Amino acid sequence: MHEFALAEDIIKTIGTSVNHKFGSISQINIEVGPFSGVVIDSLEFGLQIIMKEKTNPTVKINIKQVSARAQCQCGKSYSFTTMFDGCPVCNSLQRKIISGMDIVINSVEIRENQ
């Protein structure tokens, strides 16, 4: 289950970017591309387990699957759902994949220390 290792890396990345003097993490927003190779439910489960271990069981985890985007050799930018979807203008599969193969920590919300 590589999603658990990804969850650990996400928490580690957030931990190095967020100064805990300001508060605790209340929400994590992540975007996952359809061709990233990640099972969203498994990633969410891994994040929840790790946050419970770190004594932050109330953190809300939002994972959203985003569309894959490509730039065709004809110049058209378009969304696609399978690797066999051609350009809607010329039907070509000669394209540059712009997004959809990545995992992005979109934002982290912090609850202020009282």
C-alpha positions as CSV (number, residue, x, y, z in Angstrom):
1,M,0.0,0.0,0.0
2,H,2.1,2.9,-1.3
3,E,-0.7,5.3,-0.3
4,F,0.3,5.1,3.3
5,A,3.9,6.1,2.4
6,L,2.4,9.0,0.4
7,A,0.3,10.0,3.4
8,E,3.4,10.0,5.6
9,D,5.2,12.2,3.1
10,I,2.3,14.6,2.8
11,I,2.2,15.0,6.6
12,K,6.0,15.4,6.7
13,T,5.8,18.1,4.0
14,I,3.0,20.0,5.8
15,G,4.9,19.7,9.1
16,T,8.0,21.4,7.6
17,S,5.9,24.1,6.0
18,V,3.6,25.0,8.8
19,N,4.9,26.7,11.9
20,H,2.9,25.1,14.8
21,K,3.4,28.2,17.0
22,F,0.4,29.6,15.1
23,G,-1.9,26.7,15.8
24,S,-2.9,23.2,14.8
25,I,-3.9,21.9,11.5
26,S,-7.7,21.9,11.1
27,Q,-8.0,21.0,7.4
28,I,-5.9,19.6,4.6
29,N,-7.0,20.0,0.9
30,I,-5.4,17.7,-1.6
31,E,-5.9,17.4,-5.4
32,V,-5.2,14.0,-7.0
33,G,-4.9,13.4,-10.8
34,P,-6.7,10.4,-12.3
35,F,-3.4,9.1,-13.7
36,S,-1.4,9.5,-10.4
37,G,-1.7,5.8,-9.5
38,V,-3.3,6.8,-6.2
39,V,-6.4,5.1,-4.7
40,I,-8.1,8.1,-3.0
41,D,-9.8,6.1,-0.3
42,S,-6.6,4.5,0.7
43,L,-4.7,7.8,0.8
44,E,-7.5,9.3,3.0
45,F,-7.4,6.4,5.3
46,G,-3.6,6.6,5.7
47,L,-3.8,10.4,6.4
48,Q,-6.5,9.8,9.1
49,I,-4.4,7.1,10.8
50,I,-1.3,9.3,10.8
51,M,-3.2,12.3,12.1
52,K,-4.7,10.2,14.9
53,E,-1.2,9.0,15.9
54,K,-0.1,12.7,15.9
55,T,-2.9,13.5,18.4
56,N,-4.8,15.5,15.8
57,P,-7.8,13.3,15.1
58,T,-10.1,16.2,14.3
59,V,-8.3,17.3,11.2
60,K,-10.6,17.4,8.1
61,I,-9.2,15.8,5.0
62,N,-10.5,16.8,1.6
63,I,-9.2,14.9,-1.4
64,K,-10.6,16.0,-4.8
65,Q,-9.9,14.2,-8.1
66,V,-9.0,16.8,-10.7
67,S,-9.3,16.4,-14.5
68,A,-6.4,15.4,-16.6
69,R,-5.4,18.1,-19.2
70,A,-3.4,17.9,-22.3
71,Q,-2.1,20.1,-25.1
72,C,-2.4,18.6,-28.5
73,Q,0.1,19.1,-31.3
74,C,-2.6,21.1,-33.1
75,G,-2.6,23.6,-30.3
76,K,-5.9,22.7,-28.6
77,S,-5.9,22.3,-24.8
78,Y,-8.5,19.8,-23.5
79,S,-9.5,17.5,-20.6
80,F,-9.5,13.8,-21.0
81,T,-10.5,10.8,-18.9
82,T,-8.6,7.8,-20.5
83,M,-5.3,7.7,-22.2
84,F,-7.1,6.7,-25.4
85,D,-9.1,9.9,-25.6
86,G,-7.8,11.9,-28.6
87,C,-8.0,15.6,-29.2
88,P,-11.6,16.8,-29.7
89,V,-10.5,18.8,-32.7
90,C,-8.2,16.5,-34.7
91,N,-8.5,13.1,-32.8
92,S,-4.7,13.0,-32.5
93,L,-3.0,11.2,-29.5
94,Q,0.2,13.3,-30.1
95,R,-0.1,15.5,-27.0
96,K,1.8,16.8,-24.0
97,I,0.1,15.9,-20.7
98,I,-0.2,19.1,-18.7
99,S,-1.8,17.7,-15.5
100,G,-3.5,14.7,-14.1
101,M,-0.5,12.6,-13.1
102,D,0.3,14.4,-9.9
103,I,-0.7,14.9,-6.3
104,V,-0.9,18.5,-5.0
105,I,-1.3,19.8,-1.5
106,N,-3.7,22.6,-2.5
107,S,-4.0,24.2,1.0
108,V,-3.7,23.7,4.7
109,E,-6.0,25.4,7.2
110,I,-4.7,26.3,10.7
111,R,-6.8,26.7,13.8
112,E,-5.3,29.4,16.0
113,N,-3.9,28.5,19.4
114,Q,-6.1,29.9,22.2
